[in-house]
């Protein structure tokens, strides 16, 4: 069952990467990057569950927070407020 979820995460990652490359505007690329980091965080949690290594969950939490801060910074930069 976990392999099905990992397959779904892989397919979603590929689709988000394609959207990031082909996005017509910069905001589309930023949204695709945010989506890709969210999917990566979910993949890390699934891998942590699969291997029974809880360090993956800690890494995914830190990765999620850094992703959030990065997207906020890029959004502020695009608005011209940075």
N, C-alpha and C positions, 0 to 999 in steps of 0.2 A: 504494500500500500504506500509506503514511503517513497518508493521509486516512481510511482505515478505522480506524486506531488513534486518530486524533483524534476520530472519530465515537464510538468506544467510550468515550473519556475524557469526551466531552460528555454522553453518556447516563448514565454513572456519576455525573457531577457533578450532573445533574438529580435522579437518584434519591437521592443523599446529601442534597441540599438539601431535598427533600420529607421525608425522614426527620428531618432537623433541625427542620423546622417542625412536623411532626405527632407527633414523639416524645412519648410519654406521660410520661416522666420526664426529669429533668435529666441523668441519666447517658446516656440515649439521645441526647440533643442533643449532649452532649460527644463521644460516640463518632462521631456523624454529622459533627461539625465536624472531628474528627481525620481521618476518612475523606475528607472534602472537601479538606483540606489535602494529604493524600497524593496524591489524584487530581490536584490542581492542580500539585503538584511533578512528577508524571509528564507532565502536559501541557506544562509548561515545558521539560522535557528533550526532548520530541518537537518542540516548536517550535524549540528550539536546533539540533536535528539538521536540521530542515526548512530553516531559513534560514541554516544554517552560521554561526551566531553563538553563540560559546561563552559569552558573558556570560549567556545564559539558564540555562545549566547552573550557573554560579556563583550566580546569584540563586536557583535552585531549591534548592541546597544550604543557603544561608542561611535560606531560607524553611522548609525541613524542620527545621533545628535550632531555629528560633524556635517552630515549631509544637510540637515535642517539649517544649520548656520550658514553653510555654503550657498544654499538656494536663497536664503534671505539676503545675503550679501549681494548675490548676482541680481536679485530683483531690485534692491535699492540702487545698485549701480545703473541698471537699465532705466530707472525712473529719473536718474540724474541727481539723486539725493546723497550720493556718497562722495 
